[in-house]
Amino acid sequence: MINRSIAEHTLPHVDGPWRSWRLQVVRAWGVLAVFLFAGPTVAAPASSTVSLSISEKSFRCMTEMTHVGHFYVDNLIGNLDGTVRVAESTTGGVYPAGSVLQLVPTEVMVKREKGFNAATHDWEFFELDVSPSGSTIRTRGFVEVVNRFGGNCFTCHIRARPEWDLVCDTTHGCDPIPITIAMTGALQRTDPRCKNRGPVSAEDAAALEQLAIVVKATPAAPSPKAADKPAHP
């Protein structure tokens, strides 16, 4: 669970009726591992074999990444064109190694080296805690990763049809979720790691208030042990 100190830095400092949801809504960033990642099917150019070293410094302000549809992408080894090509495809595709997909600040999918983990199609799942000082990896791994609300990332993403490379969206075969694009957009625009965040709009405030209601009704999972670097499968 994100503590009060982080929550105070994450959402805008407002008084009055918004204060009650300000601390609740930050929990939403943990429930969204099961989210809609708009995804795609083109064969991205094969990347040269590179060993990925992923740490908390690998993650940054979402809105500094490349916006595709209603999510953001990046590539940790420089093949951003390959990642974007698949993300923009209307027929699916296999993401190149180094691809980063994020729908909300605290949930990340990273495409590892080819052959790294056959079960997850080489995706590694991360759950982060975020604050103005940066990112902390709360948990990471493959088929075993469970978010702070008890949702297993792999169990949701494996339902995506084969052409979508385990990436969920409303038409990709994954189970529907009670979260709207307005809510995820509001979370993206209030990412506390972003240095140039403007004031929260009335529309985003309304979406966050609705999201807080959803989150309040969702029980939190026990806190995990400190994130360990996963062993190579």
Biotite code that builds the C-alpha atoms (Angstrom):
import biotite.structure as struc

atoms = struc.array([
    struc.Atom([0.000, 0.000, 0.000], chain_id="A", res_id=1, res_name="MET", atom_name="CA", element="C"),
    struc.Atom([1.332, 3.434, -0.866], chain_id="A", res_id=2, res_name="ILE", atom_name="CA", element="C"),
    struc.Atom([1.801, 5.328, 2.376], chain_id="A", res_id=3, res_name="ASN", atom_name="CA", element="C"),
    struc.Atom([0.366, 8.696, 3.280], chain_id="A", res_id=4, res_name="ARG", atom_name="CA", element="C"),
    struc.Atom([3.596, 10.557, 2.568], chain_id="A", res_id=5, res_name="SER", atom_name="CA", element="C"),
    struc.Atom([3.694, 9.355, -1.033], chain_id="A", res_id=6, res_name="ILE", atom_name="CA", element="C"),
    struc.Atom([-0.013, 9.996, -1.468], chain_id="A", res_id=7, res_name="ALA", atom_name="CA", element="C"),
    struc.Atom([0.389, 13.584, -0.329], chain_id="A", res_id=8, res_name="GLU", atom_name="CA", element="C"),
    struc.Atom([2.963, 14.183, -3.069], chain_id="A", res_id=9, res_name="HIS", atom_name="CA", element="C"),
    struc.Atom([1.086, 12.240, -5.722], chain_id="A", res_id=10, res_name="THR", atom_name="CA", element="C"),
    struc.Atom([-2.199, 14.072, -5.932], chain_id="A", res_id=11, res_name="LEU", atom_name="CA", element="C"),
    struc.Atom([-2.654, 17.838, -6.081], chain_id="A", res_id=12, res_name="PRO", atom_name="CA", element="C"),
    struc.Atom([-2.948, 19.693, -2.803], chain_id="A", res_id=13, res_name="HIS", atom_name="CA", element="C"),
    struc.Atom([-6.574, 20.674, -2.662], chain_id="A", res_id=14, res_name="VAL", atom_name="CA", element="C"),
    struc.Atom([-8.893, 21.281, 0.237], chain_id="A", res_id=15, res_name="ASP", atom_name="CA", element="C"),
    struc.Atom([-12.583, 20.819, 0.703], chain_id="A", res_id=16, res_name="GLY", atom_name="CA", element="C"),
    struc.Atom([-14.550, 17.972, -0.881], chain_id="A", res_id=17, res_name="PRO", atom_name="CA", element="C"),
    struc.Atom([-11.580, 16.614, -2.870], chain_id="A", res_id=18, res_name="TRP", atom_name="CA", element="C"),
    struc.Atom([-9.414, 15.829, 0.172], chain_id="A", res_id=19, res_name="ARG", atom_name="CA", element="C"),
    struc.Atom([-11.316, 12.648, 1.059], chain_id="A", res_id=20, res_name="SER", atom_name="CA", element="C"),
    struc.Atom([-10.564, 10.995, -2.277], chain_id="A", res_id=21, res_name="TRP", atom_name="CA", element="C"),
    struc.Atom([-7.059, 12.357, -2.690], chain_id="A", res_id=22, res_name="ARG", atom_name="CA", element="C"),
    struc.Atom([-5.483, 9.675, -0.514], chain_id="A", res_id=23, res_name="LEU", atom_name="CA", element="C"),
    struc.Atom([-7.781, 6.899, -1.734], chain_id="A", res_id=24, res_name="GLN", atom_name="CA", element="C"),
    struc.Atom([-7.256, 7.378, -5.448], chain_id="A", res_id=25, res_name="VAL", atom_name="CA", element="C"),
    struc.Atom([-3.516, 6.785, -5.308], chain_id="A", res_id=26, res_name="VAL", atom_name="CA", element="C"),
    struc.Atom([-4.312, 3.131, -4.546], chain_id="A", res_id=27, res_name="ARG", atom_name="CA", element="C"),
    struc.Atom([-5.752, 2.875, -8.028], chain_id="A", res_id=28, res_name="ALA", atom_name="CA", element="C"),
    struc.Atom([-2.290, 2.680, -9.550], chain_id="A", res_id=29, res_name="TRP", atom_name="CA", element="C"),
    struc.Atom([-1.953, -0.800, -8.065], chain_id="A", res_id=30, res_name="GLY", atom_name="CA", element="C"),
    struc.Atom([-5.241, -2.282, -9.240], chain_id="A", res_id=31, res_name="VAL", atom_name="CA", element="C"),
    struc.Atom([-4.502, -1.760, -12.888], chain_id="A", res_id=32, res_name="LEU", atom_name="CA", element="C"),
    struc.Atom([-2.121, -4.577, -13.705], chain_id="A", res_id=33, res_name="ALA", atom_name="CA", element="C"),
    struc.Atom([-5.119, -6.148, -15.372], chain_id="A", res_id=34, res_name="VAL", atom_name="CA", element="C"),
    struc.Atom([-5.552, -3.172, -17.618], chain_id="A", res_id=35, res_name="PHE", atom_name="CA", element="C"),
    struc.Atom([-6.103, -2.407, -21.234], chain_id="A", res_id=36, res_name="LEU", atom_name="CA", element="C"),
    struc.Atom([-2.835, -2.035, -23.088], chain_id="A", res_id=37, res_name="PHE", atom_name="CA", element="C"),
    struc.Atom([-3.790, -1.222, -26.675], chain_id="A", res_id=38, res_name="ALA", atom_name="CA", element="C"),
    struc.Atom([-1.674, -3.519, -28.535], chain_id="A", res_id=39, res_name="GLY", atom_name="CA", element="C"),
    struc.Atom([-0.954, -4.686, -32.016], chain_id="A", res_id=40, res_name="PRO", atom_name="CA", element="C"),
    struc.Atom([0.270, -7.248, -35.374], chain_id="A", res_id=41, res_name="THR", atom_name="CA", element="C"),
    struc.Atom([3.273, -6.596, -37.345], chain_id="A", res_id=42, res_name="VAL", atom_name="CA", element="C"),
    struc.Atom([6.529, -8.272, -36.962], chain_id="A", res_id=43, res_name="ALA", atom_name="CA", element="C"),
    struc.Atom([8.862, -5.746, -35.438], chain_id="A", res_id=44, res_name="ALA", atom_name="CA", element="C"),
    struc.Atom([12.444, -5.827, -36.676], chain_id="A", res_id=45, res_name="PRO", atom_name="CA", element="C"),
    struc.Atom([14.519, -8.280, -34.707], chain_id="A", res_id=46, res_name="ALA", atom_name="CA", element="C"),
    struc.Atom([16.712, -6.615, -32.098], chain_id="A", res_id=47, res_name="SER", atom_name="CA", element="C"),
    struc.Atom([20.307, -7.590, -31.674], chain_id="A", res_id=48, res_name="SER", atom_name="CA", element="C"),
    struc.Atom([20.910, -9.764, -28.643], chain_id="A", res_id=49, res_name="THR", atom_name="CA", element="C"),
    struc.Atom([21.299, -7.393, -25.714], chain_id="A", res_id=50, res_name="VAL", atom_name="CA", element="C"),
    struc.Atom([21.221, -8.254, -22.030], chain_id="A", res_id=51, res_name="SER", atom_name="CA", element="C"),
    struc.Atom([18.732, -6.009, -20.294], chain_id="A", res_id=52, res_name="LEU", atom_name="CA", element="C"),
    struc.Atom([19.597, -4.639, -16.880], chain_id="A", res_id=53, res_name="SER", atom_name="CA", element="C"),
    struc.Atom([16.385, -3.235, -15.398], chain_id="A", res_id=54, res_name="ILE", atom_name="CA", element="C"),
    struc.Atom([16.281, -1.161, -12.226], chain_id="A", res_id=55, res_name="SER", atom_name="CA", element="C"),
    struc.Atom([14.071, 1.547, -10.769], chain_id="A", res_id=56, res_name="GLU", atom_name="CA", element="C"),
    struc.Atom([16.032, 4.040, -12.879], chain_id="A", res_id=57, res_name="LYS", atom_name="CA", element="C"),
    struc.Atom([14.653, 2.358, -16.009], chain_id="A", res_id=58, res_name="SER", atom_name="CA", element="C"),
    struc.Atom([11.236, 3.951, -15.378], chain_id="A", res_id=59, res_name="PHE", atom_name="CA", element="C"),
    struc.Atom([10.297, 7.597, -15.739], chain_id="A", res_id=60, res_name="ARG", atom_name="CA", element="C"),
    struc.Atom([7.454, 10.093, -16.056], chain_id="A", res_id=61, res_name="CYS", atom_name="CA", element="C"),
    struc.Atom([4.853, 8.449, -18.277], chain_id="A", res_id=62, res_name="MET", atom_name="CA", element="C"),
    struc.Atom([4.044, 11.527, -20.325], chain_id="A", res_id=63, res_name="THR", atom_name="CA", element="C"),
    struc.Atom([7.701, 11.797, -21.381], chain_id="A", res_id=64, res_name="GLU", atom_name="CA", element="C"),
    struc.Atom([7.288, 8.458, -23.155], chain_id="A", res_id=65, res_name="MET", atom_name="CA", element="C"),
    struc.Atom([5.643, 7.990, -26.580], chain_id="A", res_id=66, res_name="THR", atom_name="CA", element="C"),
    struc.Atom([1.845, 8.193, -26.561], chain_id="A", res_id=67, res_name="HIS", atom_name="CA", element="C"),
    struc.Atom([0.068, 5.552, -28.650], chain_id="A", res_id=68, res_name="VAL", atom_name="CA", element="C"),
    struc.Atom([-3.706, 5.291, -28.368], chain_id="A", res_id=69, res_name="GLY", atom_name="CA", element="C"),
    struc.Atom([-4.534, 5.463, -24.671], chain_id="A", res_id=70, res_name="HIS", atom_name="CA", element="C"),
    struc.Atom([-1.213, 4.133, -23.342], chain_id="A", res_id=71, res_name="PHE", atom_name="CA", element="C"),
    struc.Atom([2.504, 4.990, -23.467], chain_id="A", res_id=72, res_name="TYR", atom_name="CA", element="C"),
    struc.Atom([5.478, 3.077, -24.851], chain_id="A", res_id=73, res_name="VAL", atom_name="CA", element="C"),
    struc.Atom([9.252, 3.232, -24.702], chain_id="A", res_id=74, res_name="ASP", atom_name="CA", element="C"),
    struc.Atom([12.188, 0.966, -25.514], chain_id="A", res_id=75, res_name="ASN", atom_name="CA", element="C"),
    struc.Atom([15.074, 0.437, -23.129], chain_id="A", res_id=76, res_name="LEU", atom_name="CA", element="C"),
    struc.Atom([17.585, -0.501, -25.831], chain_id="A", res_id=77, res_name="ILE", atom_name="CA", element="C"),
    struc.Atom([16.740, 2.214, -28.330], chain_id="A", res_id=78, res_name="GLY", atom_name="CA", element="C"),
    struc.Atom([14.394, 0.355, -30.705], chain_id="A", res_id=79, res_name="ASN", atom_name="CA", element="C"),
    struc.Atom([11.522, 2.760, -30.172], chain_id="A", res_id=80, res_name="LEU", atom_name="CA", element="C"),
    struc.Atom([10.527, 2.627, -33.844], chain_id="A", res_id=81, res_name="ASP", atom_name="CA", element="C"),
    struc.Atom([10.055, -1.140, -33.597], chain_id="A", res_id=82, res_name="GLY", atom_name="CA", element="C"),
    struc.Atom([7.939, -0.812, -30.460], chain_id="A", res_id=83, res_name="THR", atom_name="CA", element="C"),
    struc.Atom([5.772, 1.944, -31.928], chain_id="A", res_id=84, res_name="VAL", atom_name="CA", element="C"),
    struc.Atom([5.306, -0.002, -35.168], chain_id="A", res_id=85, res_name="ARG", atom_name="CA", element="C"),
    struc.Atom([3.737, -2.911, -33.282], chain_id="A", res_id=86, res_name="VAL", atom_name="CA", element="C"),
    struc.Atom([1.788, -0.661, -30.914], chain_id="A", res_id=87, res_name="ALA", atom_name="CA", element="C"),
    struc.Atom([0.162, 1.147, -33.832], chain_id="A", res_id=88, res_name="GLU", atom_name="CA", element="C"),
    struc.Atom([-0.681, -1.995, -35.786], chain_id="A", res_id=89, res_name="SER", atom_name="CA", element="C"),
    struc.Atom([-4.350, -2.897, -36.172], chain_id="A", res_id=90, res_name="THR", atom_name="CA", element="C"),
    struc.Atom([-3.609, -6.579, -36.672], chain_id="A", res_id=91, res_name="THR", atom_name="CA", element="C"),
    struc.Atom([-1.205, -7.411, -33.859], chain_id="A", res_id=92, res_name="GLY", atom_name="CA", element="C"),
    struc.Atom([2.463, -8.341, -33.741], chain_id="A", res_id=93, res_name="GLY", atom_name="CA", element="C"),
    struc.Atom([5.380, -9.350, -31.551], chain_id="A", res_id=94, res_name="VAL", atom_name="CA", element="C"),
    struc.Atom([7.006, -6.526, -29.612], chain_id="A", res_id=95, res_name="TYR", atom_name="CA", element="C"),
    struc.Atom([10.800, -6.246, -29.851], chain_id="A", res_id=96, res_name="PRO", atom_name="CA", element="C"),
    struc.Atom([13.049, -6.751, -26.835], chain_id="A", res_id=97, res_name="ALA", atom_name="CA", element="C"),
    struc.Atom([13.289, -3.679, -24.615], chain_id="A", res_id=98, res_name="GLY", atom_name="CA", element="C"),
    struc.Atom([9.687, -2.594, -25.243], chain_id="A", res_id=99, res_name="SER", atom_name="CA", element="C"),
    struc.Atom([8.025, -0.841, -22.304], chain_id="A", res_id=100, res_name="VAL", atom_name="CA", element="C"),
    struc.Atom([4.225, -0.579, -22.095], chain_id="A", res_id=101, res_name="LEU", atom_name="CA", element="C"),
    struc.Atom([2.410, 1.478, -19.476], chain_id="A", res_id=102, res_name="GLN", atom_name="CA", element="C"),
    struc.Atom([-1.213, 2.380, -19.010], chain_id="A", res_id=103, res_name="LEU", atom_name="CA", element="C"),
    struc.Atom([-0.844, 3.804, -15.495], chain_id="A", res_id=104, res_name="VAL", atom_name="CA", element="C"),
    struc.Atom([2.170, 5.022, -13.501], chain_id="A", res_id=105, res_name="PRO", atom_name="CA", element="C"),
    struc.Atom([2.527, 1.992, -11.245], chain_id="A", res_id=106, res_name="THR", atom_name="CA", element="C"),
    struc.Atom([2.051, -0.886, -13.710], chain_id="A", res_id=107, res_name="GLU", atom_name="CA", element="C"),
    struc.Atom([4.660, -1.769, -16.355], chain_id="A", res_id=108, res_name="VAL", atom_name="CA", element="C"),
    struc.Atom([5.294, -4.538, -18.885], chain_id="A", res_id=109, res_name="MET", atom_name="CA", element="C"),
    struc.Atom([8.845, -4.899, -20.230], chain_id="A", res_id=110, res_name="VAL", atom_name="CA", element="C"),
    struc.Atom([9.746, -7.226, -23.109], chain_id="A", res_id=111, res_name="LYS", atom_name="CA", element="C"),
    struc.Atom([12.836, -9.182, -22.108], chain_id="A", res_id=112, res_name="ARG", atom_name="CA", element="C"),
    struc.Atom([15.399, -10.880, -24.331], chain_id="A", res_id=113, res_name="GLU", atom_name="CA", element="C"),
    struc.Atom([14.092, -13.516, -26.753], chain_id="A", res_id=114, res_name="LYS", atom_name="CA", element="C"),
    struc.Atom([13.751, -16.855, -24.963], chain_id="A", res_id=115, res_name="GLY", atom_name="CA", element="C"),
    struc.Atom([13.879, -15.305, -21.478], chain_id="A", res_id=116, res_name="PHE", atom_name="CA", element="C"),
    struc.Atom([10.503, -16.712, -20.404], chain_id="A", res_id=117, res_name="ASN", atom_name="CA", element="C"),
    struc.Atom([8.396, -18.778, -22.788], chain_id="A", res_id=118, res_name="ALA", atom_name="CA", element="C"),
    struc.Atom([5.268, -18.736, -20.603], chain_id="A", res_id=119, res_name="ALA", atom_name="CA", element="C"),
    struc.Atom([4.951, -14.935, -20.636], chain_id="A", res_id=120, res_name="THR", atom_name="CA", element="C"),
    struc.Atom([6.210, -14.514, -24.218], chain_id="A", res_id=121, res_name="HIS", atom_name="CA", element="C"),
    struc.Atom([9.289, -12.882, -22.631], chain_id="A", res_id=122, res_name="ASP", atom_name="CA", element="C"),
    struc.Atom([7.294, -10.153, -20.855], chain_id="A", res_id=123, res_name="TRP", atom_name="CA", element="C"),
    struc.Atom([8.311, -9.217, -17.319], chain_id="A", res_id=124, res_name="GLU", atom_name="CA", element="C"),
    struc.Atom([5.698, -7.536, -15.129], chain_id="A", res_id=125, res_name="PHE", atom_name="CA", element="C"),
    struc.Atom([6.540, -4.743, -12.679], chain_id="A", res_id=126, res_name="PHE", atom_name="CA", element="C"),
    struc.Atom([4.539, -3.004, -10.000], chain_id="A", res_id=127, res_name="GLU", atom_name="CA", element="C"),
    struc.Atom([5.983, 0.302, -8.855], chain_id="A", res_id=128, res_name="LEU", atom_name="CA", element="C"),
    struc.Atom([5.555, 2.783, -6.065], chain_id="A", res_id=129, res_name="ASP", atom_name="CA", element="C"),
    struc.Atom([5.943, 6.280, -7.492], chain_id="A", res_id=130, res_name="VAL", atom_name="CA", element="C"),
    struc.Atom([6.649, 9.669, -5.944], chain_id="A", res_id=131, res_name="SER", atom_name="CA", element="C"),
    struc.Atom([8.190, 12.994, -6.981], chain_id="A", res_id=132, res_name="PRO", atom_name="CA", element="C"),
    struc.Atom([11.608, 11.487, -6.227], chain_id="A", res_id=133, res_name="SER", atom_name="CA", element="C"),
    struc.Atom([11.162, 8.651, -8.734], chain_id="A", res_id=134, res_name="GLY", atom_name="CA", element="C"),
    struc.Atom([10.164, 4.986, -8.883], chain_id="A", res_id=135, res_name="SER", atom_name="CA", element="C"),
    struc.Atom([10.625, 2.086, -6.488], chain_id="A", res_id=136, res_name="THR", atom_name="CA", element="C"),
    struc.Atom([10.049, -1.482, -7.675], chain_id="A", res_id=137, res_name="ILE", atom_name="CA", element="C"),
    struc.Atom([7.454, -2.997, -5.365], chain_id="A", res_id=138, res_name="ARG", atom_name="CA", element="C"),
    struc.Atom([7.402, -6.390, -7.073], chain_id="A", res_id=139, res_name="THR", atom_name="CA", element="C"),
    struc.Atom([8.547, -7.888, -10.379], chain_id="A", res_id=140, res_name="ARG", atom_name="CA", element="C"),
    struc.Atom([8.550, -11.213, -12.167], chain_id="A", res_id=141, res_name="GLY", atom_name="CA", element="C"),
    struc.Atom([6.679, -13.391, -14.627], chain_id="A", res_id=142, res_name="PHE", atom_name="CA", element="C"),
    struc.Atom([3.702, -15.749, -14.063], chain_id="A", res_id=143, res_name="VAL", atom_name="CA", element="C"),
    struc.Atom([3.821, -15.211, -10.289], chain_id="A", res_id=144, res_name="GLU", atom_name="CA", element="C"),
    struc.Atom([3.428, -11.437, -10.030], chain_id="A", res_id=145, res_name="VAL", atom_name="CA", element="C"),
    struc.Atom([0.392, -10.351, -8.011], chain_id="A", res_id=146, res_name="VAL", atom_name="CA", element="C"),
    struc.Atom([-0.492, -6.699, -7.613], chain_id="A", res_id=147, res_name="ASN", atom_name="CA", element="C"),
    struc.Atom([-1.381, -5.044, -4.326], chain_id="A", res_id=148, res_name="ARG", atom_name="CA", element="C"),
    struc.Atom([-5.053, -5.836, -4.870], chain_id="A", res_id=149, res_name="PHE", atom_name="CA", element="C"),
    struc.Atom([-4.488, -9.546, -5.339], chain_id="A", res_id=150, res_name="GLY", atom_name="CA", element="C"),
    struc.Atom([-4.691, -9.592, -9.158], chain_id="A", res_id=151, res_name="GLY", atom_name="CA", element="C"),
    struc.Atom([-2.278, -11.849, -11.037], chain_id="A", res_id=152, res_name="ASN", atom_name="CA", element="C"),
    struc.Atom([-0.880, -9.995, -14.073], chain_id="A", res_id=153, res_name="CYS", atom_name="CA", element="C"),
    struc.Atom([-0.211, -13.087, -16.176], chain_id="A", res_id=154, res_name="PHE", atom_name="CA", element="C"),
    struc.Atom([-3.641, -14.614, -15.534], chain_id="A", res_id=155, res_name="THR", atom_name="CA", element="C"),
    struc.Atom([-5.250, -11.559, -17.087], chain_id="A", res_id=156, res_name="CYS", atom_name="CA", element="C"),
    struc.Atom([-2.848, -11.025, -19.992], chain_id="A", res_id=157, res_name="HIS", atom_name="CA", element="C"),
    struc.Atom([-2.744, -14.670, -21.091], chain_id="A", res_id=158, res_name="ILE", atom_name="CA", element="C"),
    struc.Atom([-6.359, -14.266, -22.188], chain_id="A", res_id=159, res_name="ARG", atom_name="CA", element="C"),
    struc.Atom([-5.319, -11.930, -25.010], chain_id="A", res_id=160, res_name="ALA", atom_name="CA", element="C"),
    struc.Atom([-5.599, -13.617, -28.399], chain_id="A", res_id=161, res_name="ARG", atom_name="CA", element="C"),
    struc.Atom([-2.252, -14.891, -29.811], chain_id="A", res_id=162, res_name="PRO", atom_name="CA", element="C"),
    struc.Atom([-1.809, -12.089, -32.328], chain_id="A", res_id=163, res_name="GLU", atom_name="CA", element="C"),
    struc.Atom([-1.710, -9.472, -29.543], chain_id="A", res_id=164, res_name="TRP", atom_name="CA", element="C"),
    struc.Atom([1.407, -10.778, -27.747], chain_id="A", res_id=165, res_name="ASP", atom_name="CA", element="C"),
    struc.Atom([-0.226, -10.851, -24.272], chain_id="A", res_id=166, res_name="LEU", atom_name="CA", element="C"),
    struc.Atom([-1.270, -7.197, -24.571], chain_id="A", res_id=167, res_name="VAL", atom_name="CA", element="C"),
    struc.Atom([-4.823, -6.473, -23.446], chain_id="A", res_id=168, res_name="CYS", atom_name="CA", element="C"),
    struc.Atom([-7.350, -4.069, -24.886], chain_id="A", res_id=169, res_name="ASP", atom_name="CA", element="C"),
    struc.Atom([-11.122, -3.988, -25.098], chain_id="A", res_id=170, res_name="THR", atom_name="CA", element="C"),
    struc.Atom([-11.087, -6.058, -28.295], chain_id="A", res_id=171, res_name="THR", atom_name="CA", element="C"),
    struc.Atom([-8.121, -8.350, -27.614], chain_id="A", res_id=172, res_name="HIS", atom_name="CA", element="C"),
    struc.Atom([-9.927, -11.083, -25.680], chain_id="A", res_id=173, res_name="GLY", atom_name="CA", element="C"),
    struc.Atom([-9.034, -10.093, -22.108], chain_id="A", res_id=174, res_name="CYS", atom_name="CA", element="C"),
    struc.Atom([-11.712, -9.888, -19.446], chain_id="A", res_id=175, res_name="ASP", atom_name="CA", element="C"),
    struc.Atom([-13.410, -6.477, -19.136], chain_id="A", res_id=176, res_name="PRO", atom_name="CA", element="C"),
    struc.Atom([-12.554, -4.271, -16.175], chain_id="A", res_id=177, res_name="ILE", atom_name="CA", element="C"),
    struc.Atom([-14.550, -1.524, -14.418], chain_id="A", res_id=178, res_name="PRO", atom_name="CA", element="C"),
    struc.Atom([-12.034, 1.214, -15.265], chain_id="A", res_id=179, res_name="ILE", atom_name="CA", element="C"),
    struc.Atom([-12.585, 3.833, -17.937], chain_id="A", res_id=180, res_name="THR", atom_name="CA", element="C"),
    struc.Atom([-10.163, 5.491, -20.327], chain_id="A", res_id=181, res_name="ILE", atom_name="CA", element="C"),
    struc.Atom([-10.992, 8.790, -18.612], chain_id="A", res_id=182, res_name="ALA", atom_name="CA", element="C"),
    struc.Atom([-9.709, 7.323, -15.341], chain_id="A", res_id=183, res_name="MET", atom_name="CA", element="C"),
    struc.Atom([-6.462, 5.995, -16.806], chain_id="A", res_id=184, res_name="THR", atom_name="CA", element="C"),
    struc.Atom([-5.878, 9.270, -18.629], chain_id="A", res_id=185, res_name="GLY", atom_name="CA", element="C"),
    struc.Atom([-6.294, 11.176, -15.380], chain_id="A", res_id=186, res_name="ALA", atom_name="CA", element="C"),
    struc.Atom([-3.749, 8.899, -13.676], chain_id="A", res_id=187, res_name="LEU", atom_name="CA", element="C"),
    struc.Atom([-1.283, 9.422, -16.516], chain_id="A", res_id=188, res_name="GLN", atom_name="CA", element="C"),
    struc.Atom([-1.581, 13.205, -16.310], chain_id="A", res_id=189, res_name="ARG", atom_name="CA", element="C"),
    struc.Atom([-1.086, 13.183, -12.519], chain_id="A", res_id=190, res_name="THR", atom_name="CA", element="C"),
    struc.Atom([2.021, 10.966, -12.511], chain_id="A", res_id=191, res_name="ASP", atom_name="CA", element="C"),
    struc.Atom([3.983, 12.423, -9.546], chain_id="A", res_id=192, res_name="PRO", atom_name="CA", element="C"),
    struc.Atom([7.331, 11.792, -11.285], chain_id="A", res_id=193, res_name="ARG", atom_name="CA", element="C"),
    struc.Atom([6.527, 14.402, -13.948], chain_id="A", res_id=194, res_name="CYS", atom_name="CA", element="C"),
    struc.Atom([8.210, 17.709, -13.178], chain_id="A", res_id=195, res_name="LYS", atom_name="CA", element="C"),
    struc.Atom([5.951, 19.899, -15.298], chain_id="A", res_id=196, res_name="ASN", atom_name="CA", element="C"),
    struc.Atom([2.522, 18.743, -14.204], chain_id="A", res_id=197, res_name="ARG", atom_name="CA", element="C"),
    struc.Atom([-0.120, 21.413, -14.485], chain_id="A", res_id=198, res_name="GLY", atom_name="CA", element="C"),
    struc.Atom([-3.170, 21.817, -12.259], chain_id="A", res_id=199, res_name="PRO", atom_name="CA", element="C"),
    struc.Atom([-5.693, 18.989, -12.307], chain_id="A", res_id=200, res_name="VAL", atom_name="CA", element="C"),
    struc.Atom([-8.564, 19.713, -14.671], chain_id="A", res_id=201, res_name="SER", atom_name="CA", element="C"),
    struc.Atom([-12.185, 19.445, -13.596], chain_id="A", res_id=202, res_name="ALA", atom_name="CA", element="C"),
    struc.Atom([-12.597, 16.436, -15.913], chain_id="A", res_id=203, res_name="GLU", atom_name="CA", element="C"),
    struc.Atom([-9.605, 14.612, -14.421], chain_id="A", res_id=204, res_name="ASP", atom_name="CA", element="C"),
    struc.Atom([-10.737, 15.443, -10.889], chain_id="A", res_id=205, res_name="ALA", atom_name="CA", element="C"),
    struc.Atom([-14.148, 13.930, -11.616], chain_id="A", res_id=206, res_name="ALA", atom_name="CA", element="C"),
    struc.Atom([-12.574, 10.803, -13.145], chain_id="A", res_id=207, res_name="ALA", atom_name="CA", element="C"),
    struc.Atom([-10.243, 10.377, -10.144], chain_id="A", res_id=208, res_name="LEU", atom_name="CA", element="C"),
    struc.Atom([-13.155, 10.761, -7.763], chain_id="A", res_id=209, res_name="GLU", atom_name="CA", element="C"),
    struc.Atom([-15.020, 7.968, -9.562], chain_id="A", res_id=210, res_name="GLN", atom_name="CA", element="C"),
    struc.Atom([-11.892, 5.831, -9.577], chain_id="A", res_id=211, res_name="LEU", atom_name="CA", element="C"),
    struc.Atom([-11.507, 6.338, -5.830], chain_id="A", res_id=212, res_name="ALA", atom_name="CA", element="C"),
    struc.Atom([-14.944, 4.782, -5.364], chain_id="A", res_id=213, res_name="ILE", atom_name="CA", element="C"),
    struc.Atom([-13.882, 1.715, -7.362], chain_id="A", res_id=214, res_name="VAL", atom_name="CA", element="C"),
    struc.Atom([-10.610, 1.425, -5.457], chain_id="A", res_id=215, res_name="VAL", atom_name="CA", element="C"),
    struc.Atom([-12.282, 1.821, -2.077], chain_id="A", res_id=216, res_name="LYS", atom_name="CA", element="C"),
    struc.Atom([-14.422, -1.217, -2.848], chain_id="A", res_id=217, res_name="ALA", atom_name="CA", element="C"),
    struc.Atom([-11.374, -3.317, -3.792], chain_id="A", res_id=218, res_name="THR", atom_name="CA", element="C"),
    struc.Atom([-9.557, -5.062, -0.904], chain_id="A", res_id=219, res_name="PRO", atom_name="CA", element="C"),
    struc.Atom([-5.812, -4.555, -0.763], chain_id="A", res_id=220, res_name="ALA", atom_name="CA", element="C"),
    struc.Atom([-3.481, -7.558, -0.920], chain_id="A", res_id=221, res_name="ALA", atom_name="CA", element="C"),
    struc.Atom([-0.757, -8.114, 1.717], chain_id="A", res_id=222, res_name="PRO", atom_name="CA", element="C"),
    struc.Atom([2.423, -6.149, 1.104], chain_id="A", res_id=223, res_name="SER", atom_name="CA", element="C"),
    struc.Atom([5.084, -8.215, -0.667], chain_id="A", res_id=224, res_name="PRO", atom_name="CA", element="C"),
    struc.Atom([8.641, -8.688, 0.497], chain_id="A", res_id=225, res_name="LYS", atom_name="CA", element="C"),
    struc.Atom([11.235, -6.388, -1.009], chain_id="A", res_id=226, res_name="ALA", atom_name="CA", element="C"),
    struc.Atom([11.448, -6.933, -4.753], chain_id="A", res_id=227, res_name="ALA", atom_name="CA", element="C"),
    struc.Atom([14.188, -9.342, -5.700], chain_id="A", res_id=228, res_name="ASP", atom_name="CA", element="C"),
    struc.Atom([15.795, -9.598, -9.077], chain_id="A", res_id=229, res_name="LYS", atom_name="CA", element="C"),
    struc.Atom([14.040, -12.583, -10.665], chain_id="A", res_id=230, res_name="PRO", atom_name="CA", element="C"),
    struc.Atom([16.093, -15.587, -11.532], chain_id="A", res_id=231, res_name="ALA", atom_name="CA", element="C"),
    struc.Atom([16.403, -16.376, -15.217], chain_id="A", res_id=232, res_name="HIS", atom_name="CA", element="C"),
    struc.Atom([13.707, -19.007, -15.952], chain_id="A", res_id=233, res_name="PRO", atom_name="CA", element="C"),
])
